[in-house]
Amino acid sequence: MIKDNYGKCAKCPIKPQTRTCMVNDGVGPIYCSTKNYPDALVKADEKYQEKKYSEFAKQASIQEYEGYESVPDKPGVFLPKKPRIVEIYEFCKKMGYKRLGLAFCYGLKDEAVIVEQILCDHGFEVVSVICKVGGKDKTTIGLSQNNKICPESDSHESMCNPIGQAEVLNAEKTEFNIVLGLCVGHDSLFFKNSEAMCTVLAVKDRATGHNPLMPIYTSRSYYEYIK
């Protein structure tokens, strides 16, 4: 049964300098996740000791550390210095990966060309697979003609096939998969079916040029209607 004190970290009023998740002997509200889920956190600690997670977690934290540089004469102030694409290929090098998967959306096919070339320039072999792989019509998953983007036409309209993307990359034994612009839900199916670990370079947001935080930043003005 869900209790009233289930995790609500987003609502935490405690200053970072005294939060239990940030400092030793810190404090937390009644719904503090650090306080309320000891068994789950012990389980997490045990998983970090497993070979398949330990090195991955270590290198991810090193990558985080290397993403900042200190500001001279301003203790505690740091500047971010690397875009995500750089962090991705640096992390892959740390992990010793050679064969990468790139699962991308048809709407970002031009970007996929550039991303694939960047990764190849850094010595990786890249297996790229588009969302429309397989060319199956949308009616094969139960959609009616009215559910198509162009319903007035009786012509073929290929479905997005994230499970197909994952299975292609599984067949190619990619060591790490990069997602570029898959739709909400389609990305979920890809993650669920990918045998390799995954990361996201960009998410699909048709209305904002793939900048999904913009409506959040402007939710008190231009995008107030989303609340």
N, C-alpha and C positions, 0 to 999 in steps of 0.2 A: 504494500500500500504506500502511495506517495504521501509523505508527511509535509507539514507546513514549512519545515526547515530544510526542504530540498535545495539543491544548489541554485543560487541566484547571484553569481559573482558579478554580473553586470550591474547589479543594484548596490554593490558594496560601498558604504560611506566612509570607510576607514582610509586614512591617508596612506600612500604607499610606504612611507618611512616607518609605519608601525603595523602594517598588515602582516598577518601570520604567514601568508604565502610569499612575502618579500623579505622578511627578517626573522632571525631567531627570536623566540619568545614574543612574537608579535600577537596581535589580537584580531578577532574577526567577529562578525555579527552572528546571530543565531543560525542563519542560513549559509554559513561559511562552508564551502566545499572541502577545504583543507581539514576542518574540524569534524565534519559530518560523515566523511567517507574513508575511514582508516583502512577498512578491508580492501576497498577498491584500489587505494593508493599502494598498499602492500603488494597487491597483485601486479600493479604497474611496475613497482620496483623489481619484482622477480623477473618480469619480462625483459627489463633492461639488461639483465644478466645473461639472457639468451644470446647465443652467437649471432643469430640472424638480425638482432636489434642493437646489440651493444655498440658495434663499430659504427653503424648507421647513425645512432643517436650522438655518439661522440663527434663524428665529423660534421653533423648538422649544427652542433653547438659551436664548433670551431669556425664554421662558415658564418654563423651569426656574429661571433666576435670579430672576424675579419671584415665585416660589413661596416664598421665604424672606425673613425679616427678621432682622437681627442683634440680639443681646441686649446692651443697654447694659452696659458695664463687664465684659463677658465675651467677650474677643476669641476668634474662631473658633467661637463658639456661635451657632447659628441656629435660629429657630423656623419651622416650616411654617405658612403662613397661608391657603392656599386649598384647598378640596376639589376633587376632579377635575372635577366638572361645571362649576365656575367656570373652571378651567384650559382646559377644552375650548372653551367659548364665547369666552373671551379669545383663545385661539390662532386660532380661526376668524376673529375680527375682525382679528387681525394679518395673516392671509393674504388678507383681503378676500373671503372666501367669503360668498355670499348664500344658496345653495341647499344644504341639508344633507339627508343620508339618515339614517334611523333604522331599523335592522334589529333587531327585538326578538323575544323569545320570548313565546309565549302565556302562560307562567307569570309573566311580569312585565308583563302588559298594563296593570295599574294604575299601575305605575311609569312605563311608557311615556307615559301620558297626562300625567303631571306633567313628565317630561323634555321632551316636545314643547312643552308650554306655556311652560316656562322658556326654551327656545330661541326660540320665537316672540316672547316678551316682549322678547328681546334683538335683535329685528329680523330674524331669519332666516326663510326659507321652508323648511318641513320636510316632506319626503316620508317618511312612515312606512310600513313594510311588516312584517306579522306573519309568523312562521315557518311558519304553516300556509297561506300564500298558495297559491292554485291548488286547494286542497281535494282533492289526490290521495290515494287510499287507499294505505296502506303496502304492500299487496301489489303495487303497480305497480313497486316497486324490488326485488322478490323476497322479501319477508318472508312467512313463513307466518302463519297465524292465531295460532299459539302465540307468535310474536314480538311480538304486540301487547300493549300495556299492559293491556288488558281482553280476554284471549284467550277467555274463556267466552262472549263475545258474537260473533255473526256480523255485527254491524253495522259500518258504515263507521268507520274510524279514520284521520284525516288524518296524512300524513307531514309531518315537518319538511322544508322546501324552501328551504335556504339559497342554492342556485344560483338558484332563482326569485326570492328576495329581491334577490340581486345584480343579476339581469337587469332587474328592475323599476326599480331605482335607476339602472342604466346607461341604460335607456330614458328616464328622467327627467333625465338629465344632471346628477346631483347632483355637487357639487364636493368633498365630503368626507362620509364615511359613519361613523356612530357605531353600534357594536354593543352591544346591551343584552341580556345573559343567554343568548346562544346556547349550545347544548350542545357538549361536546367532539366534535370532528370536524365538526359542522355549522358551527361558526365557521371551521374550516379551509377548508371548501368555499366559504364566503362570501368570505373573504379572497382566495382563489385566483381567484375570478370577478369581483370588484369592479374596475371600471375606475378608480374614484376611490381616493385614499388613504383609509385607515381608522384609527380608534382604537377602544379598548374602554372603555366606561364601567363595565360590570360583567360578570363572567363567571358562568356557571351553576355553582352548587354546591348541589344540593338539600338535602344533609344539614346544611349550616352556615348557611343563610340567605344564601347567595352570598358567603361569606367564606372563600375557599379556603386562606388562610394559617393559619386557626385550627388545623387538624390538624397543620400544620408546627410551630407554636408549642408545641403540646401533645403532640408526638411522643414525649416521654419520660414522659408520664403517661397521660392519657385516650385518646390516639390512638396508643399504643405499637404496636398491632397492624399499623400501616401499614408498619413497618420490616421 
